[in-house]
Amino acid sequence: MVERPDPESQVSRRTLFRTGVVAGAALGVGGLPGFASAADPLSGVGEDERSWPAPQGASMIDVPYERHEHVRVGVIGLGNRGLGMIPLFLAVPGTKVTAVCDTNPEAVRRAVRQVRDAGHPEPAPYAGGDHDFEKLCARDDVDLVYVATPWEWHAPMALAALRNGKHVGVECPLAMTLRELWELVDASERHRRHCIQLENCCYGRNELRVLRMVHEGRFGELLHGAGAYIHDLRELMFSDTYYAGEWRRTWHTRINGDLYPTHGLGPVANYMDVNRGDRLVRMTAMSTPALGLAEYRQQHEQPGDSSWRERYVKGDTTMSLIQTARGRVIRLQHTVSNPHPYSRLNQIAGTKGVFEDYPPRIYLEPDHSGDRWADFDDYARYDHWLWTDVGPGPGGHGGMDYLMLYRTIQTMRLGLVPDIDVYDSATWSAPVALSAESIRRGGAPVPFPDFTRGRWRQSRAGVDRPKPA
């Protein structure tokens, strides 16, 4: 890529391939965008104000949405996740899906039928063109663009939405490089539109209950937490149909790092009030050998399969430690290439006790003694109003997806400040690039960018906001 791609410029599929964004080119020494050099103004890796990129507009902290009688959603990416989210959007009061886009025409037809069969007007279909996602973003009947495409497309599609005056929600990670994350922060500020991580695992019942307990002081002073994405994806990554073009496995040939940090980091960052009185300042990462995918291929793939041309560099398990400005420590883990029951760890510990998930269990003083875990159901009185007054609706990861969409649409319709902003979203995705760089440096700590540009010291509400009147 050029030194600083203009986020206002038109982005096409051909351009992305030609510049190597999709190919993941130059990921060796100095190759990760954002780590070109210590003097790179886009790196954001310095820890003092001189290293932050110049703001492109006023801060988006505590900026409310404009009020919408109805929220009109355009969906880009109609694979398993995109098609699965359309019914959840349609179930949220005051929501319309007005446009859908994918490179697969059959997926677009399925999405149109989904909306029509739910009793809504047919959305405008976009299928296959190089600039179709930009055409969707330019429509005047779209208020929120939802991006559910392969990871390399998240940043260019979100930028297209922002420069067309649309709010945008992006699947995780928000972007794969620090440069892209800074571009999204800059574009959000410049165009006065919100850019949020719209799969974040922050609206689960356990996560919200623990958040309320933390903020009521039940865990005392916080010390450390843990989050993870531990999910055996081997069968899905080798499926010919689940990930279009088997794109997700391809990333295991490009980057050795934590490719999916947001599921684990988002909830723990909320517990610790990251960007709301604390911030992440440094990260170190290590990885195990990359053995699992090659072993699975050996056992399950035919000799002529294209996967035999692949060399996997992503370690089977990535372990990272992040320290905050207040001295707390967060442990992250990414494991998708080995047999292991699903877990996001979701741990938080303080001077008065600890909570651990999978399965949920708790130990608090003075409630408990004798070094024996207690039943987390005993603390249902701390449940968040989204669970007691709204409920899980039609589901989606146990209901957290529906409540995430419900709350996003609610804040847009009422003209409220979003629970999660572009600074949170960029922070939660930064470990992709940071872990890869730390691993490349032999596990050395790397500074964490401050996307708030010093505003993290400001105490403010987040996902624990009170129920609106």
Residue, then its C-alpha position, 0 to 999 in steps of 0.5 A: m500500500v502507499e504510505r497513507p491510503d486516502p480513505e476517501s478514495q474509491v476501493s475496488r476488489r481488484t485494487l485490494f488484490r493488486t496492493g496485497v491487502v488480500a494477499g497479506a503481502a510483506l508480513g515479515v520484518g517491518g511488513l505489518p502496516g503500523f509497524a513500518s518503523a518507530a517513526d511511522p505516523l500511522s503506527g500508533v505504537g508510541e506511548d506518548e502524545r507525540s506518536w498519535p496521528a493527528p485527529q481528523g475531527a472532534s472526538m466521537i466519545d459521548v456523541p449521540y446518534e441522531r434520532h431515527e423513527h426506523v433504522r434502515v439496515g444494509v447488509i454486506g456479506l451473506g454467508n453463514r453469519g450475514l444470513g443468520m443475522i438478518p432474522l435477528f435484525l428483522a425481529v428488533p422493533g423499528t428495524k428494516v433491512t433495505a439492501v443486501c450485497d454479496t458476490n454470490p448471486e444465490a446468497v443475495r436471492r436467499a437474503v431477499r427471500q428471507v426478508r420478504d418471507a418475514g413480511h417486509p418489503e424486498p431489499a435492494p439486491y446487489a450481487g457480484g459487481d466490483h463496486d456493489f458494496e459502495k453502491l449499497c453504502a451510497r443509498d439514501d435509504v440506509d442508516l446502518v451498514y452491517v459488514a459480515t465479510p471475510w476479514e480483509w474486507h472489513a476496513p475498506m467496506a467500513l470506510a466506504a460506509l463512513r464516507n457515505g455518511k452511514h453508521v457502520g457495524v462490523e464483524c470481528p475483527l474490526a480490521m487486521t492492521l493498525r493502519e486500518l484501525w487508525e483510518l477507521v478512527d479518523a474516518s469516524e471522527r471526520h464524518r461524524r458517524h459511529c463505527i462499532q464492533l457488531e459481534n462483541c460477546c458483551y451482551g451475554r447474560n453472564e457478561l452483563r451480570v458480572l459487569r454490574m457486580v464489578h461496578e458495584g464493587r463486589f470483586g473489590e479492586l480489580l487485578h487481572g482477567a482472562g478472555a479467549y477464543i477457544h473453538d475447534l474450527r478444523e472441520l469448518m476451515f477445511s469445509d468446501t462450503y462453510y467459509a467461501g473460498e476457504w478464506r479463514r484457513t488461508w489466514h493461517t498461512r499469513i499471520n502468526g498471531d491472535l487472529y480473533p481477540t475481540h470475543g475474549l477481550g471485549p467483556v474483560a475490557n468492559y469490566m476494567d473500564v478500558n478507555r473509561g479510566d484505564r487503558l491498555v499500554r503494552m502487550t506480549a505474545m507467544s505461540t506454539p508450533a503450527l501442527g494441528l491443521a497439517e495433522y488434520r489435513q493428513q487425516h482427512e484430505q485427499p492427496g490432490d486437494s489444494s490445501w496440500r500447497e499450503r504451509y501453516v504459520k499460525g501457531d495452534t495456540t497463541m497466548s498473550l498478556i496485556q498490561t493496563a495503565r493501572g497495572r492490571v493484567i489481561r491474559l488472552q488465548h486463541t486456539v482453533s486448530n486442536p480438539h478442545p471444548y468451546s470456551r471464552l474463559n471470561q475470567i475476572a479477579g479482584t481483591k474480594g474474589v473471582f468469577e470464571d466461566y465455562p462453566p460459570r462459577i464464583y467465589l466472593e468474600p465475605d459470601h464464601s469460604g473454604d476455598r469452594w466455588a459457589d453457584f453463580d445463579d445465586y447472583a441473578r439479582y444483578d442481571h442487567w435490564l436487557w435480560t430482565d426486561v427484554g430477554p434473548g428474543p430469537g437467540g443468536h449465541g444464546g441471545m447475546d446477538y439479539l440483545m446486541l442488535y436490540r440495544t444498537i437499534q434502540t440507541m439509534r432510534l432514541g438518539l442516545v450515545p452508543d454503548i461501544d464506540v470506535y475507540d473501544s472497537a479499535t482497541w479490541s481488534a488491535p491485538v491481531a497486529l500487536s500479537a503478530e509483531s510481539i511473536r516476530r520479536g521473540g515475545a518482546p512487549v510492544p506498546f499498545p496504541d491509544f486510539t482515544r488520544g489521551r481521553w481514556r482518563q475520562s470516566r464514562a458509562g459504557v455497556d452498563r448504561p441505565k435503561p432509557a425512560 
